[in-house]
């Protein structure tokens, strides 16, 4: 968790998330769910641990560790 928080602080990102955390999108229209996200009961949730990244309308989770 400390590694996740330090990574988030370095990148000036919106949020660091763990699995099943809800990602706030402020009810925006046309948000695209990218890698590491899923929709559950009308909310976007993280499917892996990492840092939330946003590029225009694309919302994805950049994994803490990857191959």
N, CA and C atoms as a LAMMPS dump frame, in Angstrom:
ITEM: TIMESTEP
0
ITEM: NUMBER OF ATOMS
201
ITEM: BOX BOUNDS ff ff ff
-5.0000000000000000e+02 5.0000000000000000e+02
-5.0000000000000000e+02 5.0000000000000000e+02
-5.0000000000000000e+02 5.0000000000000000e+02
ITEM: ATOMS id mol type element x y z
1 1 1 N 0.825 -1.188 0
2 1 2 C 0 0 0
3 1 3 C 0.873 1.256 0
4 2 1 N 1.97 1.231 0.735
5 2 2 C 2.884 2.373 0.749
6 2 3 C 3.47 2.625 -0.635
7 3 1 N 3.816 1.55 -1.336
8 3 2 C 4.371 1.67 -2.68
9 3 3 C 3.341 2.269 -3.626
10 4 1 N 2.085 1.871 -3.476
11 4 2 C 1 2.394 -4.298
12 4 3 C 0.793 3.878 -4.047
13 5 1 N 0.807 4.3 -2.783
14 5 2 C 0.626 5.707 -2.443
15 5 3 C 1.781 6.565 -2.929
16 6 1 N 3.006 6.059 -2.836
17 6 2 C 4.15 6.839 -3.306
18 6 3 C 4.127 6.98 -4.826
19 7 1 N 3.703 5.949 -5.532
20 7 2 C 3.591 6.006 -6.986
21 7 3 C 2.535 7.019 -7.392
22 8 1 N 1.428 7.041 -6.685
23 8 2 C 0.348 7.98 -6.962
24 8 3 C 0.803 9.419 -6.73
25 9 1 N 1.555 9.643 -5.683
26 9 2 C 2.025 10.994 -5.361
27 9 3 C 3.012 11.513 -6.413
28 10 1 N 3.859 10.643 -6.927
29 10 2 C 4.842 11.053 -7.921
30 10 3 C 4.201 11.468 -9.234
31 11 1 N 3.095 10.835 -9.589
32 11 2 C 2.476 11.048 -10.892
33 11 3 C 1.385 12.109 -10.891
34 12 1 N 1.087 12.695 -9.734
35 12 2 C -0.008 13.668 -9.625
36 12 3 C -1.3 13.09 -10.174
37 13 1 N -1.545 11.852 -9.893
38 13 2 C -2.732 11.164 -10.4
39 13 3 C -3.911 11.405 -9.481
40 14 1 N -5.115 11.114 -9.993
41 14 2 C -6.327 11.325 -9.224
42 14 3 C -6.412 10.415 -8.014
43 15 1 N -6.16 9.14 -8.176
44 15 2 C -6.371 8.219 -7.072
45 15 3 C -5.601 6.929 -7.27
46 16 1 N -5.282 6.309 -6.144
47 16 2 C -4.746 4.963 -6.183
48 16 3 C -5.861 4.05 -5.712
49 17 1 N -5.986 2.888 -6.325
50 17 2 C -7.096 1.99 -6.036
51 17 3 C -6.606 0.574 -5.806
52 18 1 N -7.415 -0.176 -5.081
53 18 2 C -7.21 -1.608 -4.943
54 18 3 C -8.41 -2.298 -5.576
55 19 1 N -8.381 -3.599 -5.607
56 19 2 C -9.446 -4.36 -6.249
57 19 3 C -10.781 -4.072 -5.562
58 20 1 N -11.803 -3.845 -6.363
59 20 2 C -13.188 -3.586 -5.948
60 20 3 C -13.415 -2.177 -5.41
61 21 1 N -12.432 -1.275 -5.502
62 21 2 C -12.665 0.124 -5.135
63 21 3 C -13.493 0.798 -6.214
64 22 1 N -14.378 1.668 -5.809
65 22 2 C -15.188 2.429 -6.745
66 22 3 C -14.371 3.608 -7.265
67 23 1 N -14.489 3.885 -8.562
68 23 2 C -13.775 5 -9.185
69 23 3 C -14.782 6.099 -9.471
70 24 1 N -14.658 7.254 -8.831
71 24 2 C -15.626 8.335 -9.058
72 24 3 C -15.466 8.955 -10.441
73 25 1 N -16.581 9.123 -11.161
74 25 2 C -16.542 9.736 -12.487
75 25 3 C -17.456 10.951 -12.579
76 26 1 N -18.101 11.328 -11.484
77 26 2 C -18.963 12.514 -11.424
78 26 3 C -20.078 12.497 -12.461
79 27 1 N -20.631 11.326 -12.755
80 27 2 C -21.778 11.156 -13.654
81 27 3 C -21.557 11.795 -15.025
82 28 1 N -20.354 11.67 -15.555
83 28 2 C -20.049 12.219 -16.881
84 28 3 C -20.575 11.268 -17.959
85 29 1 N -21.021 11.849 -19.054
86 29 2 C -21.497 11.048 -20.18
87 29 3 C -20.319 10.608 -21.038
88 30 1 N -20.411 9.407 -21.552
89 30 2 C -19.436 8.929 -22.521
90 30 3 C -18.098 8.525 -21.943
91 31 1 N -18.021 8.193 -20.669
92 31 2 C -16.759 7.738 -20.099
93 31 3 C -16.489 6.334 -20.614
94 32 1 N -15.29 6.111 -21.132
95 32 2 C -14.898 4.813 -21.665
96 32 3 C -14.13 4.043 -20.601
97 33 1 N -14.522 2.796 -20.374
98 33 2 C -13.861 1.954 -19.391
99 33 3 C -12.712 1.224 -20.072
100 34 1 N -11.517 1.422 -19.544
101 34 2 C -10.346 0.784 -20.12
102 34 3 C -9.85 -0.369 -19.274
103 35 1 N -8.586 -0.732 -19.457
104 35 2 C -7.955 -1.847 -18.761
105 35 3 C -8.03 -1.644 -17.251
106 36 1 N -8.39 -2.677 -16.536
107 36 2 C -8.423 -2.617 -15.08
108 36 3 C -9.691 -2.039 -14.498
109 37 1 N -10.731 -1.874 -15.335
110 37 2 C -12.001 -1.346 -14.848
111 37 3 C -13.144 -2.242 -15.306
112 38 1 N -14.244 -2.151 -14.566
113 38 2 C -15.461 -2.869 -14.928
114 38 3 C -16.638 -2.091 -14.366
115 39 1 N -17.828 -2.347 -14.915
116 39 2 C -19.022 -1.679 -14.416
117 39 3 C -19.803 -2.666 -13.56
118 40 1 N -20.179 -2.229 -12.356
119 40 2 C -20.916 -3.067 -11.427
120 40 3 C -21.984 -2.22 -10.755
121 41 1 N -23.227 -2.557 -10.971
122 41 2 C -24.361 -1.82 -10.392
123 41 3 C -24.317 -0.327 -10.723
124 42 1 N -23.937 0.004 -11.937
125 42 2 C -23.925 1.394 -12.377
126 42 3 C -22.711 2.193 -11.955
127 43 1 N -21.762 1.57 -11.252
128 43 2 C -20.537 2.249 -10.846
129 43 3 C -19.349 1.605 -11.545
130 44 1 N -18.31 2.394 -11.749
131 44 2 C -17.08 1.856 -12.321
132 44 3 C -16.191 1.431 -11.16
133 45 1 N -15.737 0.176 -11.189
134 45 2 C -14.894 -0.356 -10.126
135 45 3 C -13.571 -0.854 -10.707
136 46 1 N -12.542 -0.862 -9.866
137 46 2 C -11.227 -1.338 -10.273
138 46 3 C -11.173 -2.85 -10.2
139 47 1 N -10.519 -3.477 -11.169
140 47 2 C -10.359 -4.925 -11.151
141 47 3 C -8.92 -5.325 -10.837
142 48 1 N -8.048 -4.339 -10.592
143 48 2 C -6.685 -4.608 -10.163
144 48 3 C -6.147 -3.437 -9.361
145 49 1 N -5.039 -3.666 -8.685
146 49 2 C -4.424 -2.62 -7.868
147 49 3 C -3.56 -1.734 -8.749
148 50 1 N -3.638 -0.427 -8.546
149 50 2 C -2.817 0.477 -9.324
150 50 3 C -3.244 1.909 -9.174
151 51 1 N -2.888 2.697 -10.161
152 51 2 C -3.149 4.125 -10.165
153 51 3 C -4.144 4.443 -11.275
154 52 1 N -5.166 5.205 -10.937
155 52 2 C -6.177 5.582 -11.92
156 52 3 C -5.588 6.627 -12.857
157 53 1 N -5.663 6.366 -14.14
158 53 2 C -5.194 7.293 -15.16
159 53 3 C -6.377 7.688 -16.022
160 54 1 N -6.325 8.888 -16.557
161 54 2 C -7.404 9.364 -17.412
162 54 3 C -6.813 10.087 -18.616
163 55 1 N -7.243 9.683 -19.802
164 55 2 C -6.848 10.327 -21.049
165 55 3 C -8.136 10.676 -21.773
166 56 1 N -8.446 11.959 -21.826
167 56 2 C -9.713 12.441 -22.362
168 56 3 C -10.87 11.726 -21.674
169 57 1 N -11.609 10.884 -22.382
170 57 2 C -12.739 10.18 -21.773
171 57 3 C -12.4 8.747 -21.367
172 58 1 N -11.197 8.296 -21.677
173 58 2 C -10.772 6.946 -21.331
174 58 3 C -10.277 6.905 -19.894
175 59 1 N -10.819 5.975 -19.123
176 59 2 C -10.46 5.799 -17.723
177 59 3 C -9.895 4.397 -17.563
178 60 1 N -8.665 4.266 -17.041
179 60 2 C -8.066 2.954 -16.869
180 60 3 C -7.201 2.934 -15.618
181 61 1 N -6.825 1.735 -15.195
182 61 2 C -5.979 1.56 -14.025
183 61 3 C -4.627 1.061 -14.493
184 62 1 N -3.576 1.829 -14.168
185 62 2 C -2.208 1.402 -14.505
186 62 3 C -1.721 0.521 -13.365
187 63 1 N -1.432 -0.71 -13.672
188 63 2 C -1.091 -1.705 -12.661
189 63 3 C 0.185 -1.333 -11.909
190 64 1 N 0.208 -1.704 -10.641
191 64 2 C 1.374 -1.459 -9.822
192 64 3 C 2.566 -2.284 -10.303
193 65 1 N 2.276 -3.516 -10.658
194 65 2 C 3.317 -4.397 -11.205
195 65 3 C 2.764 -5.057 -12.465
196 66 1 N 3.615 -5.242 -13.448
197 66 2 C 3.199 -5.927 -14.662
198 66 3 C 4.382 -6.697 -15.231
199 67 1 N 4.113 -7.535 -16.186
200 67 2 C 5.18 -8.326 -16.795
201 67 3 C 5.943 -7.512 -17.791
